[in-house]
Amino acid sequence: MAKQNKPAIRFKGFTDAWEQRKFSDITFPAGEKNKENLPLESYSITNESGFVPQDEKFENGGTMREADKRMYYIVSPNSFAYNPARINVGSIGYQDTGKSVIVSSLYEVFKTSDDVDDRLLWHWFKSPDFQKLIMQLQEGGVRLYFYYDKLCMGQVFLPSLEEQRKIGKLFDTLDHLITLHQRKYDKLQVLKKAMLEKMFPKNGSSVPEIRFKGFTDAWEQRKLGEILQERNTRTSDFESNPLYSLTIESGVTPKTDRYERSSLVTKTEDLFKTVKPNEFVTNPMNLRFGALGYNKNAFTVSVSGYYDVFSIDDDKCSGFWNAYFKTPTAMNIFDNAATGSLIEKRRVKYSTLQQLAFYMPNDLSEKAEIGKYMDTFDHLITLHQRELEKLQNIKKSMLEKMFV
């Protein structure tokens, strides 16, 4: 359909070919010098968020706080502005604050004609097609620039104004949903971090700051060797179990598509280790950074032979230990216990792990409650992360298929 100047995906009822339009015909310069030095709020443009108040971006309000503002541009609502030296990494914004603001005179500022929907154009500026246009027309030596006159040399395919508005609204809805899930994800991460600090003892204390109702006894300090059981079972039969990896962010997770099983097989025997349900895996090299997790699946998996695998006597409380080992207190213990001459080679081996002392409740039910609570956090975080990735992939696909 591209040869017919029609996108691969369209709203029902629209069949006409899109028209090729020159930016010189559908945009016009809109930057107006602040000659009267009006006390307007100073804004910058970021890759992630577009227009951002300088008071938010910089602790001291930025260089524009005390500067003579007569040379800066006034940007009225419904204007586009971008940094010509950073437009290739997405430094463009749409001014929809409802008031006039000022930006650096280094920015390019423009508006569109009445037959163009700004929201559709805004999303097109985030598409691969706009990146191609920038690559074709930018100029410079060490640093490349894409000034407004270069934009005017470019072209874009546009449908009727009605179809433009529908497309713009669709992408606005996707952005809204992405923002909602991102906020929920961020809030859960912050809350989890707070709970990790408050639900486990710290600074030598034998009791945590926050506890579930009904638990009052002090926690007992014991060496991990008293409850850990080494499970470093090696195998060269990597086909029997799914191949998993260990990440600081997500713990024990399936190998991604970028890993090909055949590329991981060498002539070395016993390359892998097996991990049964509820058993733990650590990366000795990165344990002090949080490279630890447990197998939450109901089946056995295989992991790298370089990892350490162990179980804990009270394996029904794996969620408790998984969370505990991610606390700042545990990270500090692991860091102090790491051995090796170079920073890059400092590691916490299983033999070292056994000697470390942790405060732990005697009551198994308290461990279970904490573990269940922290696992719920991980579950919710994973759900929002997956939904966020799903929406971002949908948006990426739509940007490729809903434009000509």
Solvent accessible surface area in square Angstrom, and as a share of the most:
residue,aa,sasa,rsa
1,M,115,0.51
2,A,73,0.57
3,K,204,0.87
4,Q,106,0.47
5,N,53,0.27
6,K,44,0.19
7,P,3,0.02
8,A,69,0.54
9,I,68,0.34
10,R,48,0.17
11,F,63,0.26
12,K,203,0.86
13,G,72,0.69
14,F,34,0.14
15,T,97,0.57
16,D,111,0.57
17,A,57,0.44
18,W,5,0.02
19,E,106,0.47
20,Q,93,0.41
21,R,49,0.18
22,K,104,0.44
23,F,0,0.00
24,S,59,0.38
25,D,94,0.48
26,I,1,0.00
27,T,9,0.05
28,F,97,0.41
29,P,95,0.60
30,A,24,0.19
31,G,30,0.29
32,E,115,0.51
33,K,66,0.28
34,N,1,0.00
35,K,159,0.68
36,E,141,0.63
37,N,68,0.35
38,L,70,0.35
39,P,127,0.80
40,L,41,0.20
41,E,66,0.30
42,S,13,0.08
43,Y,14,0.05
44,S,6,0.04
45,I,8,0.04
46,T,23,0.14
47,N,45,0.23
48,E,153,0.68
49,S,79,0.51
50,G,4,0.04
51,F,25,0.10
52,V,21,0.12
53,P,24,0.15
54,Q,14,0.06
55,D,86,0.45
56,E,132,0.59
57,K,94,0.40
58,F,78,0.32
59,E,189,0.85
60,N,109,0.56
61,G,3,0.02
62,G,12,0.12
63,T,120,0.70
64,M,5,0.02
65,R,121,0.44
66,E,151,0.68
67,A,38,0.30
68,D,71,0.37
69,K,35,0.15
70,R,124,0.45
71,M,122,0.54
72,Y,38,0.14
73,Y,48,0.18
74,I,28,0.14
75,V,0,0.00
76,S,34,0.22
77,P,38,0.24
78,N,83,0.43
79,S,0,0.00
80,F,0,0.00
81,A,0,0.00
82,Y,2,0.01
83,N,32,0.16
84,P,7,0.04
85,A,19,0.15
86,R,107,0.39
87,I,3,0.01
88,N,62,0.32
89,V,78,0.45
90,G,15,0.14
91,S,1,0.01
92,I,2,0.01
93,G,0,0.00
94,Y,25,0.10
95,Q,0,0.00
96,D,97,0.50
97,T,56,0.32
98,G,65,0.63
99,K,93,0.39
100,S,39,0.25
101,V,0,0.00
102,I,0,0.00
103,V,0,0.00
104,S,24,0.15
105,S,43,0.28
106,L,139,0.69
107,Y,24,0.09
108,E,36,0.16
109,V,8,0.05
110,F,1,0.00
111,K,50,0.21
112,T,18,0.11
113,S,34,0.22
114,D,138,0.71
115,D,59,0.31
116,V,9,0.05
117,D,23,0.12
118,D,26,0.13
119,R,67,0.25
120,L,1,0.00
121,L,0,0.00
122,W,34,0.12
123,H,0,0.00
124,W,10,0.03
125,F,4,0.02
126,K,68,0.29
127,S,1,0.01
128,P,58,0.36
129,D,45,0.23
130,F,3,0.01
131,Q,62,0.27
132,K,120,0.51
133,L,18,0.09
134,I,0,0.00
135,M,129,0.58
136,Q,135,0.60
137,L,37,0.18
138,Q,31,0.14
139,E,76,0.34
140,G,52,0.50
141,G,67,0.65
142,V,164,0.95
143,R,143,0.52
144,L,74,0.37
145,Y,69,0.26
146,F,0,0.00
147,Y,81,0.31
148,Y,29,0.11
149,D,86,0.45
150,K,36,0.15
151,L,1,0.01
152,C,30,0.18
153,M,122,0.55
154,G,3,0.03
155,Q,72,0.32
156,V,3,0.02
157,F,45,0.19
158,L,5,0.02
159,P,15,0.09
160,S,64,0.41
161,L,52,0.26
162,E,107,0.48
163,E,3,0.01
164,Q,3,0.01
165,R,139,0.51
166,K,87,0.37
167,I,3,0.01
168,G,0,0.00
169,K,149,0.63
170,L,56,0.28
171,F,0,0.00
172,D,45,0.23
173,T,67,0.39
174,L,16,0.08
175,D,37,0.19
176,H,110,0.49
177,L,67,0.33
178,I,26,0.13
179,T,53,0.31
180,L,63,0.31
181,H,35,0.16
182,Q,64,0.28
183,R,144,0.53
184,K,98,0.41
185,Y,40,0.15
186,D,64,0.33
187,K,142,0.60
188,L,26,0.13
189,Q,71,0.31
190,V,105,0.60
191,L,85,0.42
192,K,40,0.17
193,K,131,0.56
194,A,30,0.23
195,M,25,0.11
196,L,17,0.08
197,E,58,0.26
198,K,62,0.26
199,M,6,0.02
200,F,3,0.01
201,P,4,0.03
202,K,80,0.34
203,N,146,0.75
204,G,64,0.62
205,S,43,0.28
206,S,36,0.23
207,V,63,0.36
208,P,9,0.06
209,E,113,0.51
210,I,68,0.35
211,R,58,0.21
212,F,59,0.25
213,K,202,0.86
214,G,70,0.68
215,F,39,0.16
216,T,116,0.67
217,D,112,0.58
218,A,59,0.45
219,W,7,0.03
220,E,77,0.35
221,Q,102,0.45
222,R,71,0.26
223,K,98,0.42
224,L,0,0.00
225,G,30,0.29
226,E,95,0.43
227,I,8,0.04
228,L,5,0.02
229,Q,80,0.35
230,E,94,0.42
231,R,106,0.39
232,N,41,0.21
233,T,78,0.46
234,R,125,0.46
235,T,25,0.14
236,S,55,0.36
237,D,76,0.39
238,F,32,0.13
239,E,119,0.53
240,S,75,0.49
241,N,28,0.14
242,P,56,0.35
243,L,15,0.07
244,Y,17,0.07
245,S,17,0.11
246,L,18,0.09
247,T,49,0.29
248,I,78,0.40
249,E,150,0.67
250,S,62,0.40
251,G,6,0.05
252,V,21,0.12
253,T,32,0.19
254,P,81,0.51
255,K,53,0.22
256,T,76,0.44
257,D,143,0.74
258,R,189,0.69
259,Y,75,0.28
260,E,112,0.50
261,R,80,0.29
262,S,86,0.56
263,S,82,0.53
264,L,46,0.23
265,V,62,0.36
266,T,82,0.48
267,K,201,0.85
268,T,90,0.52
269,E,124,0.55
270,D,62,0.32
271,L,37,0.19
272,F,9,0.04
273,K,8,0.03
274,T,25,0.14
275,V,0,0.00
276,K,120,0.51
277,P,51,0.32
278,N,53,0.27
279,E,13,0.06
280,F,0,0.00
281,V,0,0.00
282,T,2,0.01
283,N,32,0.16
284,P,16,0.10
285,M,68,0.30
286,N,53,0.27
287,L,1,0.00
288,R,24,0.09
289,F,106,0.44
290,G,4,0.03
291,A,4,0.03
292,L,1,0.00
293,G,2,0.02
294,Y,15,0.06
295,N,0,0.00
296,K,117,0.49
297,N,42,0.22
298,A,101,0.79
299,F,97,0.40
300,T,40,0.23
301,V,0,0.00
302,S,0,0.00
303,V,0,0.00
304,S,32,0.20
305,G,7,0.06
306,Y,182,0.69
307,Y,26,0.10
308,D,18,0.09
309,V,0,0.00
310,F,0,0.00
311,S,14,0.09
312,I,4,0.02
313,D,88,0.46
314,D,24,0.12
315,D,60,0.31
316,K,176,0.75
317,C,1,0.01
318,S,4,0.02
319,G,6,0.05
320,F,0,0.00
321,W,0,0.00
322,N,14,0.07
323,A,6,0.05
324,Y,4,0.01
325,F,0,0.00
326,K,48,0.20
327,T,2,0.01
328,P,72,0.45
329,T,38,0.22
330,A,0,0.00
331,M,38,0.17
332,N,87,0.45
333,I,43,0.22
334,F,0,0.00
335,D,51,0.26
336,N,111,0.57
337,A,19,0.15
338,A,11,0.09
339,T,72,0.42
340,G,50,0.48
341,S,110,0.71
342,L,98,0.49
343,I,125,0.64
344,E,129,0.58
345,K,113,0.48
346,R,58,0.21
347,R,77,0.28
348,V,2,0.01
349,K,106,0.45
350,Y,16,0.06
351,S,68,0.44
352,T,31,0.18
353,L,2,0.01
354,Q,53,0.24
355,Q,109,0.48
356,L,21,0.11
357,A,36,0.28
358,F,3,0.01
359,Y,54,0.20
360,M,1,0.00
361,P,4,0.03
362,N,110,0.56
363,D,69,0.36
364,L,91,0.45
365,S,56,0.36
366,E,4,0.02
367,K,13,0.05
368,A,42,0.33
369,E,76,0.34
370,I,4,0.02
371,G,4,0.03
372,K,151,0.64
373,Y,75,0.29
374,M,2,0.01
375,D,39,0.20
376,T,67,0.39
377,F,12,0.05
378,D,26,0.13
379,H,108,0.48
380,L,69,0.35
381,I,15,0.08
382,T,47,0.27
383,L,83,0.41
384,H,33,0.15
385,Q,60,0.27
386,R,155,0.57
387,E,59,0.27
388,L,13,0.07
389,E,83,0.37
390,K,118,0.50
391,L,12,0.06
392,Q,79,0.35
393,N,97,0.50
394,I,67,0.34
395,K,36,0.15
396,K,128,0.54
397,S,36,0.23
398,M,35,0.16
399,L,15,0.08
400,E,97,0.44
401,K,88,0.37
402,M,5,0.02
403,F,10,0.04
404,V,38,0.22
